[in-house]
């Protein structure tokens, strides 16, 4: 006698106590187990959030608390990031985008907004290009996109190199792992606090969480892997641009007055047809952590404009 499948069994979930209405979940996509946190307004439109290096979904938690009354929010850890699996390959941004899109398909979301920061924005660019029928609107935060707006050569002057030195370091085989392992807290202390406008924005709880994640087996290797695939990702993006032309969907380019990219919107206008640019004051690179209220307001206004336009058709 064959076993029957109970179709209405509830999936595993664990509430995130510091964020009312949100829970931890896991799903396996193409053999990779992904961790994600979701919740908010079950009747609202869906908002997908992607974090960058060396962070996880945790970077978005304050923004999620502010937007959760309006949107149903899904914040996954990318493959190799946070509490997701750390496979040996698949770190070019097209592969990462396809993996996350597989998660959204599995969860039954066919139309949604997408906002992404840092390496998450690297993934969001091919994501929005490949799955433009699903992504209604895109917001990119403080990141140069490989093959699109990321410069081929990075600055070497002292006033600028501190923002980008890690690109070359992360590209080196084995050395970052050897130097960071056992010193994760020291590395993160500099990386997070130096690139923020105020180091006080990252408290003990934040540092402990990111240290825990980077100390996981394979985490340093996986964190470096996206940088080590940057040439592949750049070639993929150039091929997509040649084949499909400018990105057509509405794009919000978000800069910070003390961030890594002085003006996100200006270079993106060559590659996207509908770009709105804003700059958030008193903010360094880690916009979701440093200015969650300003960011939530900017995202909310950007998404509401689209909703109004749609309702007026």
C-alpha positions in Angstrom: 0.0 0.0 0.0 1.5 3.3 -1.0 1.7 6.2 1.4 -0.8 9.1 0.8 0.4 12.7 0.7 -1.3 15.2 3.0 -1.6 18.2 0.7 -2.6 20.7 3.3 0.1 20.1 5.8 1.7 23.4 7.0 5.3 24.1 6.2 7.9 24.7 8.9 7.9 28.2 10.2 9.5 30.1 13.1 8.3 33.5 14.1 11.0 36.2 14.3 10.3 37.6 17.7 11.8 41.0 17.0 9.6 41.6 14.0 5.9 41.1 14.6 4.1 39.3 11.8 7.3 37.8 10.2 8.6 34.3 10.2 11.7 32.3 9.2 11.2 29.7 6.5 13.3 27.3 4.3 12.7 26.1 0.8 14.9 24.0 -1.6 15.4 25.3 -5.1 17.4 23.3 -7.6 19.1 21.4 -4.8 20.0 24.6 -2.8 18.2 25.1 0.5 17.3 28.8 0.8 16.5 30.6 4.0 14.0 33.4 3.8 11.9 35.6 6.1 8.4 36.6 5.0 5.4 38.3 6.4 3.5 41.6 6.5 0.2 42.4 4.9 -1.1 39.1 3.4 -3.5 41.1 1.2 -0.9 43.6 0.0 1.2 43.4 -3.1 4.5 41.5 -2.8 7.9 43.1 -2.3 11.0 41.1 -2.7 14.2 42.3 -0.9 17.7 41.3 -1.7 20.7 42.1 0.6 24.4 42.4 -0.2 27.7 41.5 1.3 28.6 40.9 4.1 25.0 40.9 5.2 21.8 38.8 5.0 18.0 39.4 5.0 18.7 40.8 8.5 19.8 44.1 6.9 16.2 44.8 5.8 14.5 44.1 9.1 13.8 47.8 10.1 12.5 48.6 6.6 10.3 45.4 6.7 8.8 46.6 10.0 7.9 50.0 8.4 6.5 48.6 5.2 4.9 45.4 6.5 1.5 47.0 7.0 1.2 47.7 3.2 3.1 44.9 1.5 3.7 41.2 1.8 7.5 41.0 2.1 9.9 38.2 1.2 13.5 38.7 2.2 15.7 35.7 1.2 19.3 34.9 1.9 20.9 34.4 -1.5 22.8 31.1 -2.1 26.0 31.5 -0.1 24.5 34.2 2.1 23.1 34.2 5.6 21.6 30.9 6.6 21.1 29.6 3.0 23.3 26.8 1.6 26.8 27.6 0.4 27.2 25.5 -2.8 30.6 25.2 -4.5 29.4 26.9 -7.7 26.5 29.0 -9.1 27.6 32.5 -8.0 27.4 34.4 -11.2 24.5 36.8 -10.9 22.4 35.2 -13.6 22.5 31.9 -11.7 21.7 33.6 -8.4 18.8 35.5 -10.1 17.4 32.2 -11.5 17.7 30.6 -8.1 15.7 33.4 -6.3 13.1 33.4 -9.1 12.7 29.7 -8.6 11.9 30.4 -4.9 9.3 33.0 -5.9 7.7 30.5 -8.3 7.7 27.9 -5.7 5.9 30.3 -3.3 3.4 31.2 -6.0 4.3 34.8 -6.5 4.0 35.8 -10.2 4.1 39.6 -9.9 6.0 41.7 -7.4 8.3 44.7 -6.7 12.0 44.2 -6.2 14.4 46.3 -4.1 18.1 45.3 -3.7 21.3 46.6 -2.1 25.0 46.1 -2.9 25.6 42.6 -4.3 21.8 42.1 -4.1 21.6 44.8 -6.7 24.1 42.9 -8.9 21.6 40.0 -8.8 18.5 42.3 -9.2 19.7 43.7 -12.6 19.7 40.4 -14.6 16.7 39.3 -12.5 14.6 42.3 -13.7 15.9 41.8 -17.3 15.2 38.1 -17.5 11.9 38.2 -15.6 10.6 41.6 -16.6 7.1 40.1 -16.9 7.1 39.4 -13.2 9.0 42.4 -11.7 6.7 45.4 -11.7 9.2 47.9 -10.5 12.9 47.9 -9.4 14.9 49.9 -6.8 18.7 49.6 -6.7 20.7 50.9 -3.7 24.3 52.1 -3.8 25.9 49.6 -6.2 27.7 49.6 -9.5 26.3 46.8 -11.7 28.9 44.5 -13.3 29.1 45.0 -17.1 26.8 47.9 -16.8 27.9 50.7 -14.5 30.7 49.1 -12.4 34.0 50.7 -13.6 36.5 48.4 -15.2 39.3 49.9 -13.1 38.7 51.0 -9.5 40.1 54.1 -7.8 43.5 53.8 -6.1 43.6 57.2 -4.4 43.4 57.2 -0.5 40.2 59.3 -0.4 38.4 56.7 -2.6 40.2 53.4 -2.4 38.9 52.6 1.1 35.4 52.2 -0.4 36.5 49.7 -3.1 39.7 48.0 -1.9 37.9 44.8 -1.1 37.0 44.0 -4.7 40.7 43.1 -5.5 41.2 41.4 -2.2 38.1 39.2 -2.6 39.2 38.2 -6.1 42.4 36.6 -4.8 42.1 32.8 -4.5 42.4 31.4 -0.9 44.1 34.5 0.7 40.9 36.1 2.0 39.8 32.9 3.6 43.2 32.4 5.2 43.3 35.9 6.6 39.7 36.3 7.7 39.1 32.9 9.3 39.3 33.2 13.0 39.2 37.0 12.7 35.7 37.4 11.3 34.7 39.9 14.0 37.7 42.2 13.2 37.0 42.1 9.5 33.3 42.9 10.0 34.0 45.6 12.5 36.0 47.5 9.9 33.8 46.6 6.9 30.4 47.5 8.4 31.4 50.4 10.7 33.9 52.2 8.4 31.5 52.2 5.4 28.6 53.6 7.5 28.2 57.3 8.1 28.1 56.6 11.8 29.7 53.4 13.2 27.2 53.5 16.0 24.5 52.3 13.7 25.8 48.7 14.0 25.2 47.7 17.6 26.4 44.6 19.5 23.4 42.5 18.3 24.1 43.4 14.7 27.8 42.5 14.9 27.1 39.3 16.7 24.6 38.2 14.0 26.9 39.0 11.1 29.8 37.4 12.9 27.7 34.2 13.5 26.9 34.1 9.8 30.4 34.6 8.5 31.8 31.9 10.9 29.6 29.3 9.3 31.4 26.6 7.4 32.0 27.8 3.8 30.6 31.3 4.5 33.9 33.2 3.7 34.4 31.2 0.5 30.8 31.8 -0.5 31.0 35.5 0.3 34.1 35.9 -1.9 32.5 33.7 -4.7 30.2 36.5 -6.1 33.2 38.8 -6.5 35.3 36.0 -8.1 32.5 35.5 -10.7 32.2 39.3 -11.5 33.8 38.9 -14.9 31.3 36.2 -15.8 28.5 38.3 -14.5 29.7 41.3 -16.4 29.8 39.4 -19.7 26.3 38.0 -19.0 24.9 41.5 -18.4 26.5 42.9 -21.6 25.0 40.0 -23.6 21.6 40.7 -22.1 21.8 44.4 -22.9 22.8 43.6 -26.5 20.0 41.2 -26.9 17.2 43.0 -25.1 18.2 46.6 -25.0 17.5 49.1 -22.3 15.7 47.9 -19.2 12.1 49.1 -19.7 10.5 48.9 -16.2 10.5 51.9 -13.8 13.7 52.0 -11.8 14.5 54.0 -8.6 18.2 54.6 -8.2 19.0 55.3 -4.5 22.3 56.9 -3.6 23.6 58.0 -0.2 25.5 61.3 0.4 28.4 59.3 2.0 27.9 56.1 0.1 30.0 54.2 -2.5 28.3 55.6 -5.7 28.0 59.4 -5.8 25.0 59.3 -8.2 23.3 56.0 -8.9 20.9 57.4 -11.5 23.2 59.2 -13.9 25.1 56.2 -15.3 22.0 53.9 -15.2 20.1 56.2 -17.6 22.2 54.9 -20.4 21.0 51.4 -19.8 17.4 51.9 -18.5 14.6 53.8 -20.0 12.7 55.1 -16.9 15.1 56.1 -14.1 14.3 58.2 -11.1 17.2 59.1 -8.8 17.2 60.1 -5.1 20.0 60.7 -2.6 19.5 60.0 1.1 21.3 62.4 3.5 23.4 61.5 6.5 24.0 58.0 5.2 26.8 55.8 4.2 26.8 52.6 2.1 24.4 50.6 4.3 21.3 52.5 3.6 18.7 50.0 5.0 20.5 49.9 8.3 21.4 53.6 8.5 18.3 55.4 7.3 15.4 52.8 7.4 12.7 55.5 7.8 13.9 57.6 4.9 14.4 54.5 2.7 10.9 53.1 3.6 9.3 56.4 2.8 11.2 56.6 -0.6 10.2 53.1 -1.5 6.6 53.6 -0.4 6.3 56.8 -2.5 7.9 55.1 -5.5 5.5 52.1 -5.3 2.4 54.1 -4.6 3.0 56.3 -7.7 2.9 53.1 -9.8 -0.3 51.9 -8.1 -2.0 55.3 -8.7 -0.9 55.2 -12.4 -2.3 51.7 -12.7 -5.6 52.5 -11.1 -6.0 55.5 -13.4 -5.8 53.4 -16.5 
